[in-house]
């Protein structure tokens, strides 16, 4: 590694002649030869792709969630970093979407759709070099996260949703939260008592917050936190915003509304690392919905990543109006190119299975749809509400971007660009 530049002296520069020894290497030259002469592409087998059977009654009420973050850093040492985070939930009616020009929607039409139909949450995390009197950065961030989840502008509804998921509020029998490591001493905590907001560690008597259960503190040091912490907060809060609508309808027994509502999430239905502990109660909820014969229609769309790249490679020749749900073996060998592992792909971290969809020659997309308990099935029968979800997509296609869907496009605009005045969550849902 070179020496970095300072105020007095410049940085150490790389050697101009250092590459000469590299190009003398026989191994390097043979590898370059392979890059210049790639092997011919293998012929793809499309027999596993299935024709989409569209339902003549698509879902008419749409909710979409998205988030964004921006980390800023001071220009002088000692560096200070703050990360601003915003998440948004948008409600749309299919009738309003039908009236939009899918290629060039009029700004006034968009304004009318978004008026009183969007709510958002915003917070800021001090990542580095910020002093808060009486607390170190580690404890300050834990407290900020706990209080931010209880955002008063949202009536603390996302925090209530966190409790609903953590304590499995759809069940009649009380349960503790998932277990986690104490942020003070690192000992194992079996979980917080039913509906508890705070608790004391049995080993060190340190104060525990329900949000500690999620595991944010495992990414932090005493005096700093990485930018990935802000990303994790955003992804968790997106998930809670999405489930806030689901929880509201479920608790108020609005079964007819749930039966005609599609919930969109920007990105895959996944929570990785220590945050995956929330995947277990989420899967249990969707399994409960299946047992109760009350399907919840949820779909996530991926815009980047290995699956999107792979679909771009095989999608051109795939049949129109078709889909393919790859199983673990296919994902491991064809997409990830990894050896066999003890657990199948996504079993611990995904709460939805991948689906490749091709609506026409210009619209292909990678979706995730919940299954309840984990399954490796390739068929649509394991994907909750698959036919209803797929049948709704053609009416939501946007022609402004590749594979774009109007609800996710608009939610992204609210989360990343706009500052629409937040309405209360109850106002968003109660008038349906």
MARZA-559056 format. One record per residue (C-alpha): residue number from 1; residue in three letters; x, y, z. Coordinates in Angstrom, 1 decimal, padded with zeros to 4 digits. Layout:
% MARZA-559056
- num  residuo  east  north  up
- NUM  ala  X  Y  Z .
...
//
This chain:
% MARZA-559056
- num  residuo  east  north  up
- 1  unk  000.0  000.0  000.0 .
- 2  unk  001.3  003.5  -000.8 .
- 3  unk  001.8  006.3  001.7 .
- 4  unk  -001.2  008.6  001.7 .
- 5  unk  -000.8  012.4  001.1 .
- 6  unk  -001.0  014.9  003.9 .
- 7  unk  -001.1  018.7  004.2 .
- 8  unk  002.7  019.1  003.6 .
- 9  unk  003.7  016.2  001.4 .
- 10  unk  002.0  014.4  -001.5 .
- 11  unk  001.0  010.7  -001.7 .
- 12  unk  003.4  007.9  -002.8 .
- 13  unk  002.8  007.1  -006.5 .
- 14  unk  003.0  003.7  -008.1 .
- 15  unk  006.0  002.6  -010.1 .
- 16  unk  005.7  003.4  -013.8 .
- 17  unk  007.8  000.3  -014.6 .
- 18  unk  006.2  -002.1  -012.2 .
- 19  unk  004.1  -003.7  -014.9 .
- 20  unk  007.1  -005.0  -016.9 .
- 21  unk  007.7  -008.0  -014.8 .
- 22  unk  004.0  -008.9  -014.8 .
- 23  unk  003.8  -009.2  -018.6 .
- 24  unk  006.8  -011.5  -018.7 .
- 25  unk  004.8  -014.1  -016.7 .
- 26  unk  003.7  -017.1  -018.8 .
- 27  unk  000.7  -017.6  -016.6 .
- 28  unk  -000.4  -013.9  -017.0 .
- 29  unk  000.0  -014.1  -020.8 .
- 30  unk  -002.0  -017.4  -021.0 .
- 31  unk  -004.8  -015.9  -019.0 .
- 32  unk  -004.9  -012.8  -021.3 .
- 33  unk  -005.1  -015.2  -024.2 .
- 34  unk  -008.2  -016.7  -022.7 .
- 35  unk  -009.8  -013.3  -022.2 .
- 36  unk  -009.3  -012.4  -025.8 .
- 37  unk  -010.7  -015.7  -027.1 .
- 38  unk  -013.8  -016.4  -025.0 .
- 39  unk  -015.5  -019.8  -025.3 .
- 40  unk  -018.8  -019.9  -027.3 .
- 41  unk  -021.9  -019.4  -025.3 .
- 42  unk  -023.7  -022.6  -024.3 .
- 43  unk  -027.1  -023.2  -025.7 .
- 44  unk  -029.7  -022.6  -023.0 .
- 45  unk  -032.5  -025.1  -022.1 .
- 46  unk  -035.8  -023.4  -021.7 .
- 47  unk  -038.0  -026.4  -021.1 .
- 48  unk  -038.3  -025.5  -017.4 .
- 49  unk  -039.9  -022.1  -018.3 .
- 50  unk  -043.7  -022.2  -017.8 .
- 51  unk  -046.4  -020.3  -019.6 .
- 52  unk  -048.1  -017.6  -017.5 .
- 53  unk  -051.8  -018.2  -017.0 .
- 54  unk  -053.2  -014.8  -016.3 .
- 55  unk  -056.1  -014.1  -014.0 .
- 56  unk  -058.9  -011.9  -015.3 .
- 57  unk  -059.2  -010.1  -012.0 .
- 58  unk  -055.9  -008.4  -011.1 .
- 59  unk  -055.3  -006.7  -007.8 .
- 60  unk  -056.4  -003.1  -007.7 .
- 61  unk  -054.9  -001.6  -004.6 .
- 62  unk  -051.1  -001.2  -004.6 .
- 63  unk  -048.6  -000.3  -001.8 .
- 64  unk  -045.0  000.2  -002.6 .
- 65  unk  -042.0  000.8  -000.3 .
- 66  unk  -038.5  002.1  -001.0 .
- 67  unk  -035.7  003.8  000.9 .
- 68  unk  -032.5  005.8  000.3 .
- 69  unk  -029.5  007.0  002.3 .
- 70  unk  -026.9  009.6  001.9 .
- 71  unk  -023.6  009.6  003.9 .
- 72  unk  -021.7  012.8  004.2 .
- 73  unk  -018.1  013.2  005.4 .
- 74  unk  -016.3  016.3  006.5 .
- 75  unk  -013.4  017.5  004.4 .
- 76  unk  -010.9  018.0  007.1 .
- 77  unk  -009.4  015.8  009.8 .
- 78  unk  -010.5  014.4  012.2 .
- 79  unk  -013.2  013.2  009.8 .
- 80  unk  -016.8  013.3  010.8 .
- 81  unk  -019.5  011.2  009.1 .
- 82  unk  -023.3  011.4  009.3 .
- 83  unk  -025.7  009.2  007.3 .
- 84  unk  -029.1  010.5  006.4 .
- 85  unk  -031.8  007.8  005.9 .
- 86  unk  -035.2  008.0  004.4 .
- 87  unk  -037.9  005.4  003.8 .
- 88  unk  -041.3  005.8  002.1 .
- 89  unk  -044.5  004.0  001.7 .
- 90  unk  -046.8  004.9  -001.2 .
- 91  unk  -050.4  003.9  -001.8 .
- 92  unk  -051.7  003.7  -005.4 .
- 93  unk  -055.0  002.7  -006.9 .
- 94  unk  -054.9  000.7  -010.2 .
- 95  unk  -057.5  003.1  -011.7 .
- 96  unk  -055.1  006.0  -011.2 .
- 97  unk  -052.2  004.1  -012.7 .
- 98  unk  -054.3  003.1  -015.7 .
- 99  unk  -054.7  006.8  -016.5 .
- 100  unk  -051.0  007.5  -016.6 .
- 101  unk  -049.0  007.8  -019.8 .
- 102  unk  -046.5  004.9  -019.3 .
- 103  unk  -043.9  006.5  -021.5 .
- 104  unk  -044.1  010.2  -020.4 .
- 105  unk  -046.4  010.7  -017.4 .
- 106  unk  -047.5  014.3  -016.9 .
- 107  unk  -046.1  015.8  -013.7 .
- 108  unk  -049.5  017.1  -012.7 .
- 109  unk  -050.9  013.6  -013.0 .
- 110  unk  -048.2  012.3  -010.8 .
- 111  unk  -048.8  015.1  -008.3 .
- 112  unk  -052.5  014.1  -008.1 .
- 113  unk  -051.7  010.5  -007.5 .
- 114  unk  -049.2  011.2  -004.7 .
- 115  unk  -051.2  013.8  -002.9 .
- 116  unk  -052.1  012.5  000.6 .
- 117  unk  -050.9  009.0  -000.5 .
- 118  unk  -047.3  008.9  000.7 .
- 119  unk  -045.8  008.8  004.1 .
- 120  unk  -042.1  008.7  004.9 .
- 121  unk  -039.7  008.3  007.8 .
- 122  unk  -036.3  010.1  008.1 .
- 123  unk  -033.5  009.9  010.6 .
- 124  unk  -029.8  010.5  010.8 .
- 125  unk  -027.0  008.3  012.3 .
- 126  unk  -023.7  009.7  013.6 .
- 127  unk  -021.2  007.2  012.2 .
- 128  unk  -017.8  008.7  013.0 .
- 129  unk  -016.2  011.6  014.9 .
- 130  unk  -019.5  013.0  016.4 .
- 131  unk  -019.5  013.6  020.1 .
- 132  unk  -022.7  013.3  022.1 .
- 133  unk  -022.3  014.6  025.6 .
- 134  unk  -022.4  011.8  028.3 .
- 135  unk  -022.4  008.9  025.8 .
- 136  unk  -020.0  007.2  023.5 .
- 137  unk  -020.9  006.8  019.9 .
- 138  unk  -021.9  003.1  020.4 .
- 139  unk  -024.5  003.7  023.0 .
- 140  unk  -025.7  006.9  021.3 .
- 141  unk  -026.5  005.1  018.0 .
- 142  unk  -028.3  002.4  019.9 .
- 143  unk  -030.5  005.0  021.6 .
- 144  unk  -031.0  006.9  018.3 .
- 145  unk  -032.2  003.7  016.6 .
- 146  unk  -034.5  002.9  019.4 .
- 147  unk  -036.1  006.3  019.4 .
- 148  unk  -036.1  006.6  015.5 .
- 149  unk  -038.1  003.4  015.2 .
- 150  unk  -040.7  005.2  017.4 .
- 151  unk  -041.1  008.1  015.0 .
- 152  unk  -043.9  010.3  016.4 .
- 153  unk  -044.8  011.5  012.9 .
- 154  unk  -045.8  007.9  012.0 .
- 155  unk  -047.5  007.3  015.4 .
- 156  unk  -044.7  004.8  016.1 .
- 157  unk  -046.5  002.4  013.7 .
- 158  unk  -043.3  000.8  012.3 .
- 159  unk  -042.2  000.2  015.9 .
- 160  unk  -045.5  -001.5  016.7 .
- 161  unk  -045.0  -003.6  013.6 .
- 162  unk  -041.5  -004.6  014.9 .
- 163  unk  -043.2  -005.8  018.1 .
- 164  unk  -045.9  -007.6  016.1 .
- 165  unk  -043.2  -009.5  014.1 .
- 166  unk  -040.8  -010.1  017.0 .
- 167  unk  -043.5  -011.4  019.4 .
- 168  unk  -045.6  -013.0  016.6 .
- 169  unk  -048.7  -011.0  017.3 .
- 170  unk  -050.9  -012.9  014.9 .
- 171  unk  -050.8  -015.9  017.2 .
- 172  unk  -052.9  -016.1  020.3 .
- 173  unk  -050.1  -017.6  022.5 .
- 174  unk  -047.6  -015.1  023.9 .
- 175  unk  -043.9  -015.6  023.0 .
- 176  unk  -040.6  -014.0  023.7 .
- 177  unk  -038.6  -012.1  021.0 .
- 178  unk  -035.8  -013.8  019.1 .
- 179  unk  -032.6  -014.2  021.1 .
- 180  unk  -029.6  -012.0  020.6 .
- 181  unk  -026.2  -011.0  022.1 .
- 182  unk  -026.1  -008.4  024.9 .
- 183  unk  -024.6  -005.2  023.4 .
- 184  unk  -022.8  -004.6  026.7 .
- 185  unk  -021.2  -007.9  027.7 .
- 186  unk  -021.8  -010.1  024.7 .
- 187  unk  -023.6  -012.8  026.7 .
- 188  unk  -026.6  -014.6  025.1 .
- 189  unk  -030.0  -013.1  025.8 .
- 190  unk  -032.8  -015.6  025.2 .
- 191  unk  -035.2  -012.8  024.2 .
- 192  unk  -037.2  -010.0  025.6 .
- 193  unk  -040.4  -010.9  027.5 .
- 194  unk  -043.7  -010.6  025.6 .
- 195  unk  -044.3  -007.0  024.4 .
- 196  unk  -041.4  -005.6  026.4 .
- 197  unk  -039.7  -002.4  025.0 .
- 198  unk  -036.7  -002.6  027.3 .
- 199  unk  -035.1  -005.2  029.6 .
- 200  unk  -032.0  -005.8  031.7 .
- 201  unk  -029.3  -008.2  030.8 .
- 202  unk  -029.2  -011.1  033.3 .
- 203  unk  -025.4  -011.2  033.2 .
- 204  unk  -024.4  -007.5  033.5 .
- 205  unk  -027.7  -005.6  034.2 .
- 206  unk  -027.1  -003.4  031.2 .
- 207  unk  -030.2  -001.8  029.6 .
- 208  unk  -031.5  -003.6  026.5 .
- 209  unk  -033.7  -002.2  023.9 .
- 210  unk  -036.1  -004.2  021.7 .
- 211  unk  -034.2  -002.8  018.7 .
- 212  unk  -031.0  -004.5  020.0 .
- 213  unk  -032.6  -007.8  019.2 .
- 214  unk  -032.2  -006.9  015.5 .
- 215  unk  -028.4  -006.8  015.9 .
- 216  unk  -027.3  -003.3  014.8 .
- 217  unk  -024.7  -003.2  017.6 .
- 218  unk  -022.8  -006.1  016.1 .
- 219  unk  -021.6  -003.8  013.3 .
- 220  unk  -020.5  -001.0  015.6 .
- 221  unk  -017.3  -000.1  017.4 .
- 222  unk  -017.2  002.0  020.6 .
- 223  unk  -016.3  005.2  018.7 .
- 224  unk  -017.5  004.6  015.1 .
- 225  unk  -019.9  002.7  012.9 .
- 226  unk  -019.5  001.6  009.2 .
- 227  unk  -021.7  003.0  006.4 .
- 228  unk  -023.2  -000.5  006.1 .
- 229  unk  -025.0  000.2  009.4 .
- 230  unk  -027.1  002.9  007.7 .
- 231  unk  -027.8  000.5  004.8 .
- 232  unk  -029.0  -002.1  007.3 .
- 233  unk  -031.2  000.4  009.1 .
- 234  unk  -032.8  001.4  005.8 .
- 235  unk  -033.5  -002.2  004.7 .
- 236  unk  -035.0  -003.1  008.1 .
- 237  unk  -037.2  000.0  008.1 .
- 238  unk  -038.4  -000.6  004.6 .
- 239  unk  -039.5  -004.1  005.7 .
- 240  unk  -041.3  -002.7  008.7 .
- 241  unk  -043.0  000.0  006.6 .
- 242  unk  -044.3  -002.7  004.2 .
- 243  unk  -045.6  -004.9  007.1 .
- 244  unk  -047.2  -001.9  008.8 .
- 245  unk  -049.9  -002.0  006.1 .
- 246  unk  -050.2  -005.7  006.3 .
- 247  unk  -050.5  -005.6  010.1 .
- 248  unk  -053.1  -002.8  010.0 .
- 249  unk  -055.4  -004.8  007.7 .
- 250  unk  -054.8  -008.0  009.6 .
- 251  unk  -055.5  -006.7  013.0 .
- 252  unk  -058.6  -004.9  011.8 .
- 253  unk  -059.8  -008.0  010.0 .
- 254  unk  -060.0  -006.2  006.6 .
- 255  unk  -059.9  -009.5  004.7 .
- 256  unk  -061.6  -008.1  001.6 .
- 257  unk  -059.0  -005.3  001.4 .
- 258  unk  -056.1  -007.8  001.8 .
- 259  unk  -057.7  -009.9  -000.9 .
- 260  unk  -057.3  -007.1  -003.5 .
- 261  unk  -054.0  -005.5  -002.4 .
- 262  unk  -050.5  -006.0  -003.7 .
- 263  unk  -047.5  -005.0  -001.6 .
- 264  unk  -044.4  -004.1  -003.5 .
- 265  unk  -040.8  -003.9  -002.1 .
- 266  unk  -037.9  -002.5  -004.0 .
- 267  unk  -035.2  -005.1  -003.9 .
- 268  unk  -035.2  -008.8  -002.9 .
- 269  unk  -037.2  -010.2  000.0 .
- 270  unk  -034.1  -010.9  002.1 .
- 271  unk  -032.4  -009.9  005.4 .
- 272  unk  -028.8  -011.0  005.7 .
- 273  unk  -026.3  -011.6  008.5 .
- 274  unk  -027.5  -010.9  012.1 .
- 275  unk  -030.6  -009.3  010.7 .
- 276  unk  -031.9  -012.6  009.3 .
- 277  unk  -033.4  -013.5  012.7 .
- 278  unk  -036.4  -011.5  011.5 .
- 279  unk  -036.8  -013.9  008.6 .
- 280  unk  -038.0  -016.7  010.9 .
- 281  unk  -041.1  -014.8  012.2 .
- 282  unk  -041.8  -013.4  008.8 .
- 283  unk  -041.8  -016.9  007.3 .
- 284  unk  -044.0  -018.1  010.1 .
- 285  unk  -046.5  -015.4  009.5 .
- 286  unk  -046.9  -016.2  005.8 .
- 287  unk  -047.2  -019.9  006.7 .
- 288  unk  -049.9  -019.0  009.1 .
- 289  unk  -051.7  -017.1  006.3 .
- 290  unk  -051.5  -020.2  004.1 .
- 291  unk  -053.0  -022.3  006.9 .
- 292  unk  -055.8  -019.8  007.4 .
- 293  unk  -056.4  -019.6  003.6 .
- 294  unk  -055.8  -015.8  003.7 .
- 295  unk  -053.1  -015.2  001.2 .
- 296  unk  -051.1  -011.9  001.4 .
- 297  unk  -049.8  -010.7  -001.9 .
- 298  unk  -046.2  -009.5  -001.6 .
- 299  unk  -043.5  -009.2  -004.3 .
- 300  unk  -040.0  -007.8  -004.4 .
- 301  unk  -038.2  -006.7  -007.5 .
- 302  unk  -034.5  -006.8  -008.0 .
- 303  unk  -032.8  -004.1  -010.2 .
- 304  unk  -029.2  -005.2  -009.9 .
- 305  unk  -027.1  -008.2  -008.9 .
- 306  unk  -026.2  -011.6  -010.1 .
- 307  unk  -029.8  -012.7  -010.8 .
- 308  unk  -030.5  -009.6  -012.9 .
- 309  unk  -027.2  -010.1  -014.8 .
- 310  unk  -028.1  -013.8  -015.5 .
- 311  unk  -031.6  -013.0  -016.7 .
- 312  unk  -030.0  -010.4  -019.1 .
- 313  unk  -027.9  -013.3  -020.4 .
- 314  unk  -030.7  -015.8  -020.9 .
- 315  unk  -033.8  -013.6  -021.2 .
- 316  unk  -033.5  -012.7  -024.9 .
- 317  unk  -034.4  -016.3  -026.0 .
- 318  unk  -036.8  -017.1  -023.3 .
- 319  unk  -040.5  -017.5  -024.4 .
- 320  unk  -042.8  -014.5  -024.1 .
- 321  unk  -045.4  -014.5  -021.2 .
- 322  unk  -043.4  -017.1  -019.3 .
- 323  unk  -041.7  -017.6  -015.9 .
- 324  unk  -039.1  -019.7  -014.3 .
- 325  unk  -038.6  -020.4  -010.6 .
- 326  unk  -035.0  -021.7  -010.3 .
- 327  unk  -034.4  -024.3  -007.5 .
- 328  unk  -031.3  -024.5  -005.3 .
- 329  unk  -029.4  -026.8  -007.6 .
- 330  unk  -029.9  -024.5  -010.6 .
- 331  unk  -028.9  -021.3  -008.6 .
- 332  unk  -025.8  -023.0  -007.2 .
- 333  unk  -024.5  -024.4  -010.5 .
- 334  unk  -025.7  -022.0  -013.1 .
- 335  unk  -025.9  -018.6  -011.4 .
- 336  unk  -023.5  -018.7  -008.4 .
- 337  unk  -021.1  -021.3  -009.7 .
- 338  unk  -020.4  -022.5  -006.2 .
- 339  unk  -019.8  -026.0  -004.7 .
- 340  unk  -022.6  -027.7  -002.8 .
- 341  unk  -023.2  -026.4  000.7 .
- 342  unk  -024.8  -027.8  003.8 .
- 343  unk  -027.8  -025.5  003.4 .
- 344  unk  -029.7  -024.6  000.2 .
- 345  unk  -029.6  -021.1  -001.2 .
- 346  unk  -031.5  -018.5  000.9 .
- 347  unk  -032.9  -020.8  003.5 .
- 348  unk  -031.8  -018.6  006.4 .
- 349  unk  -031.9  -015.2  004.8 .
- 350  unk  -034.6  -015.1  002.2 .
- 351  unk  -038.3  -014.8  003.0 .
- 352  unk  -039.2  -015.1  -000.7 .
- 353  unk  -038.1  -017.3  -003.6 .
- 354  unk  -036.7  -016.0  -006.9 .
- 355  unk  -038.7  -016.0  -010.0 .
- 356  unk  -037.6  -015.0  -013.5 .
- 357  unk  -040.5  -013.4  -015.5 .
- 358  unk  -040.7  -012.4  -019.2 .
- 359  unk  -043.8  -010.5  -020.1 .
- 360  unk  -042.7  -009.5  -023.6 .
- 361  unk  -039.5  -009.0  -025.6 .
- 362  unk  -038.7  -005.8  -023.8 .
- 363  unk  -039.9  -006.5  -020.2 .
- 364  unk  -038.0  -009.0  -018.2 .
- 365  unk  -037.7  -008.9  -014.4 .
- 366  unk  -036.4  -010.8  -011.3 .
- 367  unk  -039.0  -011.1  -008.6 .
- 368  unk  -039.2  -012.5  -005.1 .
- 369  unk  -042.4  -014.0  -003.8 .
- 370  unk  -043.0  -015.4  -000.3 .
- 371  unk  -043.5  -019.1  000.2 .
- 372  unk  -044.2  -019.4  004.0 .
- 373  unk  -041.9  -022.1  005.3 .
- 374  unk  -038.8  -022.7  003.1 .
- 375  unk  -039.4  -024.8  000.0 .
- 376  unk  -037.2  -025.7  -003.0 .
- 377  unk  -040.1  -026.2  -005.4 .
- 378  unk  -039.9  -024.9  -008.9 .
- 379  unk  -043.7  -024.7  -009.3 .
- 380  unk  -046.0  -021.7  -008.8 .
- 381  unk  -048.0  -023.6  -006.2 .
- 382  unk  -045.5  -022.8  -003.5 .
- 383  unk  -045.4  -019.1  -004.3 .
- 384  unk  -048.1  -017.3  -002.3 .
- 385  unk  -050.6  -015.6  -004.6 .
- 386  unk  -048.4  -016.1  -007.7 .
- 387  unk  -051.2  -016.0  -010.3 .
- 388  unk  -052.8  -012.9  -008.8 .
- 389  unk  -049.4  -011.1  -008.6 .
- 390  unk  -048.3  -011.9  -012.1 .
- 391  unk  -051.7  -011.0  -013.5 .
- 392  unk  -051.4  -007.5  -012.0 .
- 393  unk  -047.9  -006.7  -013.4 .
- 394  unk  -048.9  -006.0  -017.1 .
- 395  unk  -051.0  -003.1  -016.0 .
- 396  unk  -048.2  -001.6  -013.9 .
- 397  unk  -045.4  -001.7  -016.5 .
- 398  unk  -043.5  001.5  -017.1 .
- 399  unk  -041.7  002.2  -020.3 .
- 400  unk  -039.4  004.8  -018.9 .
- 401  unk  -036.8  002.2  -017.7 .
- 402  unk  -035.8  -001.4  -018.5 .
- 403  unk  -038.2  -003.8  -016.7 .
- 404  unk  -039.6  -000.9  -014.6 .
- 405  unk  -042.9  -001.0  -012.7 .
- 406  unk  -044.8  002.2  -011.9 .
- 407  unk  -045.3  001.6  -008.1 .
- 408  unk  -041.6  001.0  -007.5 .
- 409  unk  -040.7  003.9  -009.7 .
- 410  unk  -043.0  006.3  -007.8 .
- 411  unk  -041.9  005.0  -004.4 .
- 412  unk  -038.3  005.6  -005.4 .
- 413  unk  -039.1  009.2  -006.3 .
- 414  unk  -040.8  009.8  -002.9 .
- 415  unk  -037.9  008.2  -001.0 .
- 416  unk  -035.0  009.6  -002.8 .
- 417  unk  -036.1  013.0  -004.2 .
- 418  unk  -039.2  014.4  -002.7 .
- 419  unk  -040.2  015.5  000.8 .
- 420  unk  -044.0  015.1  000.7 .
- 421  unk  -045.5  016.1  004.0 .
- 422  unk  -046.1  012.9  006.0 .
- 423  unk  -049.7  011.9  006.8 .
- 424  unk  -050.4  009.6  009.7 .
- 425  unk  -050.4  005.9  008.9 .
- 426  unk  -053.9  005.6  010.1 .
- 427  unk  -055.1  008.2  007.6 .
- 428  unk  -053.3  006.2  004.8 .
- 429  unk  -055.1  003.0  005.6 .
- 430  unk  -058.3  003.9  007.5 .
- 431  unk  -060.2  005.4  004.5 .
- 432  unk  -060.1  002.2  002.5 .
//
